[in-house]
Amino acid sequence: MSRSTYYKYKDSIFEFYENKTQILTLAMILDHISGVLSKILDVVAKANGNILTINQSIPQEDFAMVSMSIDIVALNQNPDELIDIIKNLPGVRKIQIIK
């Protein structure tokens, strides 16, 4: 490409895929009760969060450890508000942000 062509079009060319994700990763301890994780997923969906990954351990002593990564670019509320809502759901023993 010539220098003149570069300078003529340099402001009009963009990356094919621009990384516009903001990821919130949560670690949670949940009671081993049917529907707890489903309620959390419902809260995230209503907030416009996009679940990227979910990892859950096998329940031991009536609780399970869950880590969840959420794309929060389109979130319609503050991430702290989302965490507070999840924290107050029945069956959520502990929630922590992983950095």
mmCIF file of the C-alpha atoms, coordinates in Angstrom:
data_MODEL
# 
_entry.id   MODEL 
# 
loop_
_atom_site.group_PDB 
_atom_site.id 
_atom_site.type_symbol 
_atom_site.label_atom_id 
_atom_site.label_alt_id 
_atom_site.label_comp_id 
_atom_site.label_asym_id 
_atom_site.label_entity_id 
_atom_site.label_seq_id 
_atom_site.pdbx_PDB_ins_code 
_atom_site.Cartn_x 
_atom_site.Cartn_y 
_atom_site.Cartn_z 
_atom_site.occupancy 
_atom_site.B_iso_or_equiv 
_atom_site.pdbx_formal_charge 
_atom_site.auth_seq_id 
_atom_site.auth_comp_id 
_atom_site.auth_asym_id 
_atom_site.auth_atom_id 
_atom_site.pdbx_PDB_model_num 
ATOM 1  C CA . MET A 1 1  ? 0.000   0.000   0.000  1.00 0.00 ? 1  MET A CA 1 
ATOM 2  C CA . SER A 1 2  ? 1.325   3.395   -0.847 1.00 0.00 ? 2  SER A CA 1 
ATOM 3  C CA . ARG A 1 3  ? 1.842   6.082   1.743  1.00 0.00 ? 3  ARG A CA 1 
ATOM 4  C CA . SER A 1 4  ? -0.758  8.363   0.160  1.00 0.00 ? 4  SER A CA 1 
ATOM 5  C CA . THR A 1 5  ? -3.373  5.578   0.194  1.00 0.00 ? 5  THR A CA 1 
ATOM 6  C CA . TYR A 1 6  ? -2.612  4.796   3.824  1.00 0.00 ? 6  TYR A CA 1 
ATOM 7  C CA . TYR A 1 7  ? -3.102  8.390   4.958  1.00 0.00 ? 7  TYR A CA 1 
ATOM 8  C CA . LYS A 1 8  ? -6.181  8.816   2.799  1.00 0.00 ? 8  LYS A CA 1 
ATOM 9  C CA . TYR A 1 9  ? -8.021  5.799   4.316  1.00 0.00 ? 9  TYR A CA 1 
ATOM 10 C CA . LYS A 1 10 ? -6.389  5.281   7.740  1.00 0.00 ? 10 LYS A CA 1 
ATOM 11 C CA . ASP A 1 11 ? -9.349  6.723   9.659  1.00 0.00 ? 11 ASP A CA 1 
ATOM 12 C CA . SER A 1 12 ? -11.899 4.671   7.728  1.00 0.00 ? 12 SER A CA 1 
ATOM 13 C CA . ILE A 1 13 ? -10.526 1.184   8.412  1.00 0.00 ? 13 ILE A CA 1 
ATOM 14 C CA . PHE A 1 14 ? -11.487 -0.664  11.587 1.00 0.00 ? 14 PHE A CA 1 
ATOM 15 C CA . GLU A 1 15 ? -10.661 -4.017  13.087 1.00 0.00 ? 15 GLU A CA 1 
ATOM 16 C CA . PHE A 1 16 ? -12.970 -6.828  11.960 1.00 0.00 ? 16 PHE A CA 1 
ATOM 17 C CA . TYR A 1 17 ? -13.750 -7.684  15.586 1.00 0.00 ? 17 TYR A CA 1 
ATOM 18 C CA . GLU A 1 18 ? -13.318 -5.151  18.324 1.00 0.00 ? 18 GLU A CA 1 
ATOM 19 C CA . ASN A 1 19 ? -13.134 -6.619  21.799 1.00 0.00 ? 19 ASN A CA 1 
ATOM 20 C CA . LYS A 1 20 ? -15.977 -4.880  23.595 1.00 0.00 ? 20 LYS A CA 1 
ATOM 21 C CA . THR A 1 21 ? -16.487 -7.293  26.459 1.00 0.00 ? 21 THR A CA 1 
ATOM 22 C CA . GLN A 1 22 ? -16.329 -6.483  30.119 1.00 0.00 ? 22 GLN A CA 1 
ATOM 23 C CA . ILE A 1 23 ? -16.186 -9.649  32.164 1.00 0.00 ? 23 ILE A CA 1 
ATOM 24 C CA . LEU A 1 24 ? -17.352 -10.040 35.733 1.00 0.00 ? 24 LEU A CA 1 
ATOM 25 C CA . THR A 1 25 ? -16.304 -13.319 37.338 1.00 0.00 ? 25 THR A CA 1 
ATOM 26 C CA . LEU A 1 26 ? -18.097 -14.450 40.476 1.00 0.00 ? 26 LEU A CA 1 
ATOM 27 C CA . ALA A 1 27 ? -17.278 -17.248 42.915 1.00 0.00 ? 27 ALA A CA 1 
ATOM 28 C CA . MET A 1 28 ? -20.265 -18.490 44.904 1.00 0.00 ? 28 MET A CA 1 
ATOM 29 C CA . ILE A 1 29 ? -21.090 -21.052 47.533 1.00 0.00 ? 29 ILE A CA 1 
ATOM 30 C CA . LEU A 1 30 ? -24.635 -22.327 47.014 1.00 0.00 ? 30 LEU A CA 1 
ATOM 31 C CA . ASP A 1 31 ? -26.845 -24.628 49.033 1.00 0.00 ? 31 ASP A CA 1 
ATOM 32 C CA . HIS A 1 32 ? -27.499 -27.964 47.375 1.00 0.00 ? 32 HIS A CA 1 
ATOM 33 C CA . ILE A 1 33 ? -31.173 -27.195 46.760 1.00 0.00 ? 33 ILE A CA 1 
ATOM 34 C CA . SER A 1 34 ? -32.966 -27.607 43.456 1.00 0.00 ? 34 SER A CA 1 
ATOM 35 C CA . GLY A 1 35 ? -33.443 -24.320 41.575 1.00 0.00 ? 35 GLY A CA 1 
ATOM 36 C CA . VAL A 1 36 ? -30.851 -22.099 43.287 1.00 0.00 ? 36 VAL A CA 1 
ATOM 37 C CA . LEU A 1 37 ? -28.585 -21.821 40.245 1.00 0.00 ? 37 LEU A CA 1 
ATOM 38 C CA . SER A 1 38 ? -31.617 -21.405 38.001 1.00 0.00 ? 38 SER A CA 1 
ATOM 39 C CA . LYS A 1 39 ? -32.753 -18.371 40.010 1.00 0.00 ? 39 LYS A CA 1 
ATOM 40 C CA . ILE A 1 40 ? -29.293 -16.819 39.718 1.00 0.00 ? 40 ILE A CA 1 
ATOM 41 C CA . LEU A 1 41 ? -29.310 -17.340 35.955 1.00 0.00 ? 41 LEU A CA 1 
ATOM 42 C CA . ASP A 1 42 ? -32.753 -15.733 35.786 1.00 0.00 ? 42 ASP A CA 1 
ATOM 43 C CA . VAL A 1 43 ? -31.510 -12.653 37.676 1.00 0.00 ? 43 VAL A CA 1 
ATOM 44 C CA . VAL A 1 44 ? -28.510 -12.321 35.331 1.00 0.00 ? 44 VAL A CA 1 
ATOM 45 C CA . ALA A 1 45 ? -30.733 -12.702 32.257 1.00 0.00 ? 45 ALA A CA 1 
ATOM 46 C CA . LYS A 1 46 ? -33.191 -10.050 33.480 1.00 0.00 ? 46 LYS A CA 1 
ATOM 47 C CA . ALA A 1 47 ? -30.239 -7.678  33.989 1.00 0.00 ? 47 ALA A CA 1 
ATOM 48 C CA . ASN A 1 48 ? -29.120 -8.279  30.360 1.00 0.00 ? 48 ASN A CA 1 
ATOM 49 C CA . GLY A 1 49 ? -25.962 -10.090 31.428 1.00 0.00 ? 49 GLY A CA 1 
ATOM 50 C CA . ASN A 1 50 ? -24.513 -12.654 29.049 1.00 0.00 ? 50 ASN A CA 1 
ATOM 51 C CA . ILE A 1 51 ? -23.264 -15.840 30.735 1.00 0.00 ? 51 ILE A CA 1 
ATOM 52 C CA . LEU A 1 52 ? -19.897 -16.868 29.281 1.00 0.00 ? 52 LEU A CA 1 
ATOM 53 C CA . THR A 1 53 ? -18.945 -19.793 31.538 1.00 0.00 ? 53 THR A CA 1 
ATOM 54 C CA . ILE A 1 54 ? -20.298 -21.716 34.517 1.00 0.00 ? 54 ILE A CA 1 
ATOM 55 C CA . ASN A 1 55 ? -18.208 -24.156 36.526 1.00 0.00 ? 55 ASN A CA 1 
ATOM 56 C CA . GLN A 1 56 ? -19.813 -26.096 39.357 1.00 0.00 ? 56 GLN A CA 1 
ATOM 57 C CA . SER A 1 57 ? -18.220 -28.558 41.741 1.00 0.00 ? 57 SER A CA 1 
ATOM 58 C CA . ILE A 1 58 ? -19.925 -31.719 42.896 1.00 0.00 ? 58 ILE A CA 1 
ATOM 59 C CA . PRO A 1 59 ? -22.005 -30.856 45.974 1.00 0.00 ? 59 PRO A CA 1 
ATOM 60 C CA . GLN A 1 60 ? -20.420 -31.898 49.259 1.00 0.00 ? 60 GLN A CA 1 
ATOM 61 C CA . GLU A 1 61 ? -21.903 -31.439 52.737 1.00 0.00 ? 61 GLU A CA 1 
ATOM 62 C CA . ASP A 1 62 ? -25.041 -29.839 51.216 1.00 0.00 ? 62 ASP A CA 1 
ATOM 63 C CA . PHE A 1 63 ? -23.289 -27.036 49.328 1.00 0.00 ? 63 PHE A CA 1 
ATOM 64 C CA . ALA A 1 64 ? -21.543 -26.561 45.980 1.00 0.00 ? 64 ALA A CA 1 
ATOM 65 C CA . MET A 1 65 ? -18.970 -24.101 44.741 1.00 0.00 ? 65 MET A CA 1 
ATOM 66 C CA . VAL A 1 66 ? -19.847 -22.311 41.506 1.00 0.00 ? 66 VAL A CA 1 
ATOM 67 C CA . SER A 1 67 ? -17.821 -19.878 39.422 1.00 0.00 ? 67 SER A CA 1 
ATOM 68 C CA . MET A 1 68 ? -19.515 -17.851 36.727 1.00 0.00 ? 68 MET A CA 1 
ATOM 69 C CA . SER A 1 69 ? -18.174 -15.396 34.135 1.00 0.00 ? 69 SER A CA 1 
ATOM 70 C CA . ILE A 1 70 ? -20.612 -12.785 32.871 1.00 0.00 ? 70 ILE A CA 1 
ATOM 71 C CA . ASP A 1 71 ? -20.237 -10.323 29.997 1.00 0.00 ? 71 ASP A CA 1 
ATOM 72 C CA . ILE A 1 72 ? -21.623 -7.112  31.513 1.00 0.00 ? 72 ILE A CA 1 
ATOM 73 C CA . VAL A 1 73 ? -21.360 -4.735  28.522 1.00 0.00 ? 73 VAL A CA 1 
ATOM 74 C CA . ALA A 1 74 ? -25.145 -4.624  28.023 1.00 0.00 ? 74 ALA A CA 1 
ATOM 75 C CA . LEU A 1 75 ? -26.014 -4.798  31.732 1.00 0.00 ? 75 LEU A CA 1 
ATOM 76 C CA . ASN A 1 76 ? -29.007 -2.587  32.537 1.00 0.00 ? 76 ASN A CA 1 
ATOM 77 C CA . GLN A 1 77 ? -27.973 -2.041  36.152 1.00 0.00 ? 77 GLN A CA 1 
ATOM 78 C CA . ASN A 1 78 ? -24.864 -1.492  38.211 1.00 0.00 ? 78 ASN A CA 1 
ATOM 79 C CA . PRO A 1 79 ? -22.813 -4.699  38.722 1.00 0.00 ? 79 PRO A CA 1 
ATOM 80 C CA . ASP A 1 80 ? -22.856 -4.066  42.495 1.00 0.00 ? 80 ASP A CA 1 
ATOM 81 C CA . GLU A 1 81 ? -26.667 -4.055  42.411 1.00 0.00 ? 81 GLU A CA 1 
ATOM 82 C CA . LEU A 1 82 ? -26.640 -7.350  40.509 1.00 0.00 ? 82 LEU A CA 1 
ATOM 83 C CA . ILE A 1 83 ? -24.341 -8.896  43.119 1.00 0.00 ? 83 ILE A CA 1 
ATOM 84 C CA . ASP A 1 84 ? -26.563 -7.629  45.956 1.00 0.00 ? 84 ASP A CA 1 
ATOM 85 C CA . ILE A 1 85 ? -29.638 -9.179  44.336 1.00 0.00 ? 85 ILE A CA 1 
ATOM 86 C CA . ILE A 1 86 ? -27.856 -12.512 43.899 1.00 0.00 ? 86 ILE A CA 1 
ATOM 87 C CA . LYS A 1 87 ? -26.484 -12.355 47.459 1.00 0.00 ? 87 LYS A CA 1 
ATOM 88 C CA . ASN A 1 88 ? -30.004 -12.024 48.848 1.00 0.00 ? 88 ASN A CA 1 
ATOM 89 C CA . LEU A 1 89 ? -31.433 -15.005 46.959 1.00 0.00 ? 89 LEU A CA 1 
ATOM 90 C CA . PRO A 1 90 ? -32.349 -17.997 49.117 1.00 0.00 ? 90 PRO A CA 1 
ATOM 91 C CA . GLY A 1 91 ? -29.651 -20.664 48.919 1.00 0.00 ? 91 GLY A CA 1 
ATOM 92 C CA . VAL A 1 92 ? -26.729 -18.311 48.258 1.00 0.00 ? 92 VAL A CA 1 
ATOM 93 C CA . ARG A 1 93 ? -24.322 -18.684 51.157 1.00 0.00 ? 93 ARG A CA 1 
ATOM 94 C CA . LYS A 1 94 ? -21.473 -16.513 49.863 1.00 0.00 ? 94 LYS A CA 1 
ATOM 95 C CA . ILE A 1 95 ? -20.582 -14.539 46.735 1.00 0.00 ? 95 ILE A CA 1 
ATOM 96 C CA . GLN A 1 96 ? -17.260 -12.964 45.855 1.00 0.00 ? 96 GLN A CA 1 
ATOM 97 C CA . ILE A 1 97 ? -15.834 -11.131 42.834 1.00 0.00 ? 97 ILE A CA 1 
ATOM 98 C CA . ILE A 1 98 ? -12.786 -12.795 41.282 1.00 0.00 ? 98 ILE A CA 1 
ATOM 99 C CA . LYS A 1 99 ? -10.304 -10.347 39.755 1.00 0.00 ? 99 LYS A CA 1 
# 
